[in-house]
Amino acid sequence: MLANFFNSELINNDYDISFSYVYSIPYSMGFQKRVHKKTTVHPLSFINLSDHTILPSWLPLISRKLLMGIARLVISIPLLTYQTIVLYQLFKKIKPDVLHINNGGYPAAKSARAAAIAGKFASIPKIIMVVNNMAVGYNHYSRWFDYPIDRLVVHSVSMFITGSKAASERLRKVLSLPIQQTHAIHNGITLRDSTSTITETRKRLNLDRFDGVVFGVVALLIPRKGHQILLNAVLELIQEKKMIGNTFKVLIEGDGFLRETLISFVTQNKLEQFVTFVGEEANVVDFMNAIDILILPSIQDEDFPNVILEAMALGKPVIASRLAGTPEQVIDGVTGFLVAPRDAKQLAEAMHTLILNQQLREQMGKMASTEFSTHFTTQIALNNYSDLYTKLIKESQ
């Protein structure tokens, strides 16, 4: 969404924008590559206490992580204070009417919390904090020390913005927020361009002679994405539904530390003709263009996955776990199916229904495309943010 903000004619015409961020070479290069409008930037140099690679490589990995953990505990408050002072000085200089803080999942970056506190001290009229994932509660001891800082942040922020209603409800619960201090604005996307035709991509993926139904997964090969549940569902389709090899295929895009474990499971259960690991695709849009249905079998830690929006934009039905914000994206039985997380039988049933019903697949794909155009484009999201800015500025006058 940040790149969409900076590239937007609407936002640039109505507002004078500057961008402050924690400097790193990869981040700066990514910003320059994706942002085409001239934007005033304020790179800031802050210590990153989550990056154990800055310690000597001759130290064992466990030692580096332990030292970083101790460092975070010891200098957390001094570092937050330093960041707050630096940001306070910046904000007093540029005097914004609205401070828009883009955060990860709460609590996420210390600099984001420092920005909220600094903005309050600098008397910025309106401060919004965007929380892009489900907030973490105080169940674990690592969050206990955050509580006083969180109260400062809550006191500083005018409005918390989340990508889904589910994330808003979670944030209100964690931070004990009044309902009027949160607002959900669905993310919007601009679909990336294709670089290959569907025919070319299907040939590269060895699908040019396959006329069955192709399911695709686009996700890191890590536990929370639920690939093992999907493989269990494939077994269910073969053993209980008696599906044969030319009926469907599952293409798994992405990489991660579970790759060898998942491949081993496929081999041991003789699923090679049903499941293919394609690695990381250079252009995910090409990959999704070539499949018939997207599956996202996540089991936890999702919010409002962009990959679902991309599939909808391409007119693909989606089968997703009923988790966090996915029910706000997928209309169950209309644009796809929602299934219970970790429920391989229910996932297999949804897959089986779509394998057997071409008309339903086509109908769901058309409805998904319509739903995307109506609710989830970049322009719709930008209009919603612009309306919010206008409202907040009027309130502060």
C-alpha positions in Angstrom: 0.0 0.0 0.0 2.8 2.4 0.7 4.0 2.4 -2.9 0.4 3.0 -4.0 0.2 6.0 -1.8 3.4 7.6 -3.1 2.5 6.9 -6.8 -1.2 8.1 -6.4 -2.2 11.2 -8.4 -5.1 11.6 -5.9 -2.9 11.6 -2.8 -0.2 13.8 -4.4 -2.7 16.4 -5.7 -4.4 16.8 -2.4 -1.5 16.4 0.1 2.1 17.4 0.5 3.7 14.1 1.4 7.1 13.2 3.0 8.3 9.8 4.0 10.4 8.9 7.0 11.9 5.4 7.3 14.6 3.4 9.0 17.4 3.4 6.5 18.8 0.2 5.0 20.3 -0.3 1.6 17.8 -3.0 0.5 14.8 -0.9 1.7 16.0 2.2 0.0 16.6 0.3 -3.3 13.2 -1.3 -3.0 11.6 2.2 -2.5 13.4 3.6 -5.5 12.3 0.7 -7.7 8.7 0.8 -6.7 8.0 4.5 -6.2 7.9 6.6 -9.4 6.7 9.9 -8.1 9.1 12.4 -6.6 8.8 12.1 -2.9 10.6 13.9 -0.1 12.3 11.3 2.1 13.9 11.4 5.5 16.1 8.3 6.0 16.8 7.6 9.7 19.7 5.5 11.1 18.5 3.4 14.0 20.1 0.3 15.5 18.4 -3.0 14.5 18.4 -5.2 17.6 16.6 -8.0 15.7 19.5 -8.6 13.3 21.9 -11.0 14.9 24.0 -11.1 11.7 25.7 -7.8 12.7 27.5 -9.7 15.5 30.8 -11.5 14.7 30.2 -14.6 12.5 32.6 -16.7 14.5 30.1 -16.7 17.4 27.7 -19.6 17.4 24.2 -18.7 16.1 22.6 -19.5 19.4 25.1 -17.2 21.2 24.4 -14.3 18.7 20.6 -14.6 19.2 21.0 -14.8 23.0 23.3 -11.7 23.0 20.7 -9.8 20.9 18.0 -10.8 23.3 19.9 -9.5 26.2 20.8 -6.3 24.4 17.1 -5.7 23.5 16.2 -6.2 27.2 18.9 -3.9 28.5 18.8 -1.0 26.1 15.1 -1.2 25.0 14.0 1.9 26.9 17.1 4.0 26.1 16.8 3.1 22.4 13.1 3.9 22.4 13.9 7.2 24.1 16.6 8.0 21.5 14.3 7.2 18.6 11.5 9.3 20.1 13.9 12.3 20.4 15.1 12.0 16.8 11.6 11.7 15.5 10.4 14.6 17.7 13.0 16.8 16.2 12.1 15.8 12.7 8.3 16.3 13.3 8.9 19.7 14.8 10.8 20.7 11.6 8.3 19.4 9.0 5.1 20.1 11.1 2.7 17.6 9.5 -1.1 17.9 9.9 -1.5 14.1 9.8 1.2 11.6 10.9 0.5 8.2 9.1 2.5 5.4 10.8 2.7 2.2 8.8 3.3 -0.7 11.2 3.6 -4.5 10.9 1.5 -6.6 13.3 1.3 -4.9 16.8 3.7 -4.3 18.5 6.1 -4.7 15.6 8.8 -2.0 15.1 10.0 0.0 18.1 10.4 3.0 15.7 6.7 2.9 14.9 5.8 3.2 18.6 8.5 5.9 19.0 6.9 7.8 16.1 3.5 7.8 17.8 4.9 9.1 21.1 7.1 11.7 19.3 4.2 12.8 17.3 2.1 13.5 20.4 5.0 15.4 22.0 5.4 17.4 18.8 1.7 18.4 18.9 0.8 16.8 15.6 -3.0 17.3 15.3 -3.9 13.8 14.1 -1.9 10.6 14.3 -3.0 7.3 12.7 -1.2 4.0 13.1 -1.8 1.3 10.5 -1.6 -2.2 12.0 -1.1 -4.8 9.2 -1.6 -8.0 11.1 -3.2 -9.5 14.2 -2.1 -7.9 17.4 -0.1 -10.0 19.9 -1.5 -10.1 23.5 0.3 -10.2 26.8 0.2 -14.0 27.4 4.0 -14.3 26.9 6.4 -12.7 29.3 8.2 -11.0 26.3 5.2 -8.7 26.0 4.8 -7.8 29.7 7.5 -5.1 29.5 5.6 -3.5 26.6 2.5 -2.7 28.5 3.6 0.9 29.8 4.8 1.7 26.3 1.6 0.5 24.8 -0.4 2.8 27.0 1.7 5.7 25.8 1.0 4.7 22.2 -2.7 4.4 22.8 -2.7 7.8 24.4 -0.8 9.2 21.4 -2.7 7.7 18.5 -5.9 9.3 17.2 -7.0 6.3 15.1 -5.7 2.8 14.6 -6.3 1.5 11.1 -6.4 -2.2 10.3 -6.8 -4.2 7.0 -9.7 -6.2 8.3 -12.6 -6.0 10.9 -11.2 -9.1 12.5 -7.8 -7.3 13.1 -9.7 -4.3 14.5 -11.5 -6.5 17.0 -8.3 -8.2 18.0 -6.5 -4.9 18.5 -9.3 -3.4 20.6 -9.1 -6.5 22.8 -5.3 -6.4 23.2 -5.0 -2.6 23.8 -8.4 -2.1 25.5 -9.4 0.5 22.9 -12.8 2.2 22.5 -14.5 1.2 19.3 -14.2 4.8 17.9 -10.4 4.6 18.1 -10.2 1.8 15.5 -11.3 1.7 11.8 -10.9 -1.0 9.2 -9.9 -0.1 5.7 -9.4 -3.1 3.4 -6.1 -3.1 1.5 -6.4 -2.7 -2.2 -4.0 -3.9 -4.9 -2.9 -3.1 -8.4 -2.4 -6.4 -10.2 1.1 -6.9 -11.4 1.6 -7.3 -15.1 2.0 -10.8 -16.7 5.3 -11.5 -18.5 4.2 -14.7 -20.2 1.1 -16.0 -21.8 -1.0 -18.7 -20.1 0.0 -21.1 -22.8 3.7 -20.4 -22.3 3.4 -20.7 -18.5 1.4 -24.0 -18.6 4.0 -25.4 -21.0 6.8 -24.4 -18.6 5.0 -26.0 -15.7 4.4 -29.2 -17.7 0.7 -28.6 -17.9 0.4 -28.3 -21.7 -1.0 -31.8 -22.0 -2.9 -31.9 -18.8 -6.7 -31.3 -19.0 -7.6 -31.8 -15.3 -8.2 -29.2 -12.6 -5.1 -27.3 -11.4 -5.0 -26.0 -7.9 -2.2 -23.6 -6.9 -0.7 -22.5 -3.6 1.4 -19.4 -3.2 3.0 -19.2 0.2 6.2 -19.7 2.1 6.8 -23.3 3.0 6.5 -22.7 6.8 4.1 -24.4 9.3 1.6 -21.6 9.7 0.7 -21.7 6.0 -0.8 -25.2 6.4 0.8 -27.1 3.5 0.7 -30.4 5.5 -3.1 -30.0 5.9 -3.4 -29.6 2.1 -1.3 -32.8 1.5 -3.5 -34.6 4.0 -6.5 -33.4 1.9 -4.9 -34.7 -1.2 -4.6 -38.1 0.4 -8.2 -37.9 1.4 -9.2 -37.2 -2.2 -7.3 -40.3 -3.4 -8.2 -42.7 -0.7 -11.8 -41.7 0.1 -12.9 -40.0 -3.1 -11.0 -42.4 -5.3 -9.7 -39.5 -7.5 -7.2 -40.6 -10.2 -4.0 -38.9 -11.4 -5.4 -37.2 -14.6 -8.2 -35.5 -12.6 -6.4 -32.8 -10.6 -3.0 -31.5 -9.7 -1.7 -29.3 -6.9 1.2 -26.9 -7.7 3.0 -25.6 -4.7 4.8 -22.3 -5.3 7.3 -20.9 -2.8 10.3 -22.0 -0.7 11.0 -22.4 3.0 12.5 -24.7 5.6 9.7 -27.3 5.4 10.4 -28.0 1.7 12.3 -31.3 2.2 9.8 -32.5 4.9 6.8 -31.9 2.6 8.6 -33.5 -0.4 9.4 -36.5 1.7 5.7 -36.8 2.7 4.7 -36.7 -1.0 7.3 -39.3 -1.9 6.4 -41.7 0.9 2.7 -41.5 0.0 3.2 -41.8 -3.7 1.6 -38.4 -4.5 4.1 -37.3 -7.2 1.5 -37.4 -10.0 -0.8 -35.2 -7.9 1.6 -32.7 -6.2 4.4 -30.7 -7.8 6.7 -28.3 -6.0 7.6 -25.5 -8.5 9.9 -23.4 -6.3 9.8 -19.6 -6.3 8.2 -18.2 -9.4 9.7 -15.1 -10.9 6.2 -13.7 -11.6 3.5 -15.0 -9.3 0.8 -13.5 -11.6 2.0 -15.7 -14.5 1.7 -18.7 -12.1 -1.8 -17.8 -10.9 -3.0 -17.2 -14.5 -2.1 -20.8 -15.3 -4.0 -22.4 -12.4 -7.8 -22.9 -12.1 -8.2 -22.4 -8.3 -6.1 -20.8 -5.5 -5.8 -22.6 -2.2 -4.6 -20.9 1.0 -4.7 -23.6 3.8 -3.2 -21.4 6.6 -3.6 -22.5 10.2 -2.7 -19.2 12.0 -1.2 -15.7 11.8 -3.1 -14.5 8.8 -4.9 -11.2 8.4 -5.9 -10.0 4.9 -3.7 -11.9 2.5 -2.9 -10.1 -0.8 -2.5 -13.4 -2.6 -6.3 -13.9 -2.3 -6.9 -10.5 -3.8 -4.6 -11.2 -6.7 -6.4 -14.5 -7.4 -9.8 -12.8 -7.3 -8.5 -10.1 -9.7 -7.6 -12.8 -12.1 -11.0 -14.4 -11.8 -10.0 -17.5 -9.9 -12.1 -19.2 -7.2 -10.4 -19.3 -3.8 -10.4 -22.0 -1.1 -9.1 -20.5 2.1 -9.1 -21.2 5.8 -11.8 -19.4 7.7 -9.2 -17.3 9.6 -8.9 -13.6 10.6 -9.8 -11.4 7.6 -10.3 -14.1 5.0 -14.1 -14.2 5.5 -14.1 -10.5 4.5 -12.4 -11.5 1.2 -14.0 -14.8 0.2 -17.8 -15.1 0.1 -18.3 -18.8 1.1 -20.2 -20.6 -1.7 -20.1 -17.6 -4.0 -16.5 -16.6 -4.8 -15.0 -19.8 -3.4 -15.1 -21.9 -0.2 -14.1 -21.2 3.4 -13.0 -24.2 5.4 -12.1 -24.7 9.1 -8.3 -24.4 9.7 -6.5 -27.8 10.1 -9.6 -29.6 8.7 -8.2 -31.8 5.9 -11.6 -33.5 5.3 -13.4 -30.2 4.8 -10.7 -29.0 2.5 -10.8 -32.2 0.5 -14.6 -31.8 0.2 -14.3 -28.3 -1.1 -11.6 -29.4 -3.6 -13.8 -32.4 -4.7 -16.8 -30.1 -5.3 -14.8 -27.8 -7.6 -13.1 -30.7 -9.4 -16.4 -32.2 -10.4 -18.2 -28.9 -11.3 -16.7 -26.8 -14.1 -19.8 -24.5 -14.3 -19.4 -23.7 -10.6 -15.7 -23.0 -11.0 -16.4 -20.6 -13.8 -19.3 -18.9 -12.0 -17.2 -18.5 -8.8 -14.3 -17.1 -10.8 -16.6 -14.4 -12.4 -18.1 -13.5 -9.1 -14.6 -13.3 -7.6 -13.5 -10.8 -10.3 -16.6 -8.7 -9.7 -16.1 -8.7 -6.0 -12.5 -7.6 -6.4 -13.4 -4.7 -8.8 -16.2 -3.6 -6.4 -14.2 -3.6 -3.1 -10.5 -4.3 -3.4 -8.8 -2.2 -6.0 -6.0 0.2 -5.1 -8.1 3.2 -6.0 -10.9 2.2 -3.6 -8.4 1.9 -0.8 -6.8 5.2 -1.6 -10.2 6.9 -1.7 -11.0 5.5 1.7 -7.7 6.8 3.1 -8.2 10.2 1.5 -11.7 10.5 3.0 -10.2 9.6 6.4 -7.5 12.2 6.1 -10.1 14.9 5.1 -12.3 13.9 8.1 -9.4 14.0 10.6 -8.1 17.4 9.3 -11.5 18.9 9.6 -11.8 17.7 13.1 -8.5 19.3 14.1 -9.3 22.8 12.6 
